[in-house]
Amino acid sequence: MEARGTNEHVIEVTDLRRVYGGGFEAVRGISFHVGRGEVFALLGTNGAGKTSTVELLEGLERPDGGRVRILGHDPYTERAAVRPRTGVMLQEGGFPSELSVAETARMWAGCVSGARPVAEALALVGLAGKAGVRVKQLSGGERRRLDLALALLGEPEVLFLDEPTTGLDAEGRRDTWDLVRALRDAGTTVLLTTHYLEEAEGLADRLAILHQGRIAVSGTPAEVTAEQPSRISFRLPDGYFVGDLPPLDALGVCDHEIDGRLVRLRTRELQRAATGLLVWAERAGVELRGLDLRSASLEEAFLGIAREASAKNEEVSA
Ligand SMILES: Nc1ncnc2c1ncn2[C@@H]1O[C@H](COP(=O)(O)OP(=O)(O)OP(=O)(O)O)[C@@H](O)[C@H]1O
């Protein structure tokens, strides 16, 4: 699939490193780029280095190695050139909670040149009806929406969203996705971090999965999932054993496990494996109860990276 965006790299990250006091290397040389009008998702296990990376992109800290360019500028040393063109939604907003939603937005708008009307920003995130409510009375999900409204006030060309839908209910999450898509369609470049694989799969044009400070895999969601096997599971019909099934390697099955009478198969040829099993069942006159076919997914890629990592850790500690 062709990635969205133009050849212009709005975000360029090259061999980026971040080392915390005590010498802990949280970001260990990562490189990627994001084109104008693209949505790029950073995924990762807990502590993988997502927030540490995003803070460097936002210019909040100076990298310990490598370089970042946002709209062609260094976001740390050329903050004045970059900041007015970017919108940032941090994990913790931390507003004065006694102010109302509209007062908070107005205060924020005062710090932004060419801010869009406050009412418009609140309407974009579905908070128009809460303008007079004090921030401390908002629910967690509503605060998240307010964070997003503030990030949108300056009509940014580049938007950094750190876990934008954490704490939102299913409807709020979908509303946020629609909004991000609309912003992207209007040309905004979006970099987001998320723990929700479904969010990255549905929203991102390209993504990277970080693990222990490095990019373990990156590409379009289709490219990343294409490398993963699909899964089939079913219950063995009564009176049958695994040996009675058609030879699994002839079905393109790469591995399998049996749990009581439940059979789980992994294959890179879902249609061939499913057809082989169904034809066998039809001929034998039996039913494959609980039959479940799952295409390769981002979840599989993510779990694969976590599995590999824990196997390596076990090797090291053995
Ligand atoms: N100020 C700090 N000093 C020392 N270590 C830190 C500091 N901030 C973060 N770390 C460590 O750096 C690593 C990466 O943290 P980071 O917050 O970037 O991960 P993350 O991918 O955003 O994690 P999560 O998904 O849990 O939010 C973690 O091991 C964390 O403990």
Ligand as a Chemical Component Dictionary entry (heavy atoms), coordinates in Angstrom:
data_LIG
# 
_chem_comp.id                   LIG 
_chem_comp.type                 NON-POLYMER 
_chem_comp.pdbx_formal_charge   0 
_chem_comp.three_letter_code    LIG 
# 
loop_
_chem_comp_atom.comp_id 
_chem_comp_atom.atom_id 
_chem_comp_atom.alt_atom_id 
_chem_comp_atom.type_symbol 
_chem_comp_atom.charge 
_chem_comp_atom.model_Cartn_x 
_chem_comp_atom.model_Cartn_y 
_chem_comp_atom.model_Cartn_z 
_chem_comp_atom.pdbx_ordinal 
LIG N1  N1  N 0 13.398 10.814 34.347 1  
LIG C1  C1  C 0 13.778 9.546  34.191 2  
LIG N2  N2  N 0 14.884 9.058  34.810 3  
LIG C2  C2  C 0 15.280 7.788  34.643 4  
LIG N3  N3  N 0 14.622 6.872  33.867 5  
LIG C3  C3  C 0 13.514 7.310  33.242 6  
LIG C4  C4  C 0 13.028 8.642  33.372 7  
LIG N4  N4  N 0 11.893 8.770  32.624 8  
LIG C5  C5  C 0 11.690 7.557  32.054 9  
LIG N5  N5  N 0 12.657 6.690  32.433 10 
LIG C6  C6  C 0 12.784 5.286  32.012 11 
LIG O1  O1  O 0 12.957 5.262  30.599 12 
LIG C7  C7  C 0 12.257 4.158  30.026 13 
LIG C8  C8  C 0 11.320 4.650  28.943 14 
LIG O2  O2  O 0 10.283 5.397  29.559 15 
LIG P1  P1  P 0 9.101  6.065  28.689 16 
LIG O3  O3  O 0 8.215  6.792  29.648 17 
LIG O4  O4  O 0 9.691  6.807  27.571 18 
LIG O5  O5  O 0 8.391  4.767  28.135 19 
LIG P2  P2  P 0 6.965  4.610  27.417 20 
LIG O6  O6  O 0 7.205  3.778  26.208 21 
LIG O7  O7  O 0 6.353  5.952  27.207 22 
LIG O8  O8  O 0 6.213  3.781  28.524 23 
LIG P3  P3  P 0 4.661  3.652  28.906 24 
LIG O9  O9  O 0 4.018  2.910  27.791 25 
LIG O10 O10 O 0 4.739  2.801  30.137 26 
LIG O11 O11 O 0 4.116  5.025  29.119 27 
LIG C9  C9  C 0 11.559 3.441  31.180 28 
LIG O12 O12 O 0 12.369 2.341  31.572 29 
LIG C10 C10 C 0 11.521 4.493  32.283 30 
LIG O13 O13 O 0 11.574 3.883  33.556 31 
# 
loop_
_chem_comp_bond.comp_id 
_chem_comp_bond.atom_id_1 
_chem_comp_bond.atom_id_2 
_chem_comp_bond.value_order 
_chem_comp_bond.pdbx_ordinal 
LIG N1  C1  SING 1  
LIG C1  N2  SING 2  
LIG C1  C4  DOUB 3  
LIG N2  C2  DOUB 4  
LIG C2  N3  SING 5  
LIG N3  C3  DOUB 6  
LIG C3  C4  SING 7  
LIG C3  N5  SING 8  
LIG C4  N4  SING 9  
LIG N4  C5  DOUB 10 
LIG C5  N5  SING 11 
LIG N5  C6  SING 12 
LIG C6  O1  SING 13 
LIG C6  C10 SING 14 
LIG O1  C7  SING 15 
LIG C7  C8  SING 16 
LIG C7  C9  SING 17 
LIG C8  O2  SING 18 
LIG O2  P1  SING 19 
LIG P1  O3  DOUB 20 
LIG P1  O4  SING 21 
LIG P1  O5  SING 22 
LIG O5  P2  SING 23 
LIG P2  O6  DOUB 24 
LIG P2  O7  SING 25 
LIG P2  O8  SING 26 
LIG O8  P3  SING 27 
LIG P3  O9  DOUB 28 
LIG P3  O10 SING 29 
LIG P3  O11 SING 30 
LIG C9  O12 SING 31 
LIG C9  C10 SING 32 
LIG C10 O13 SING 33 
# 
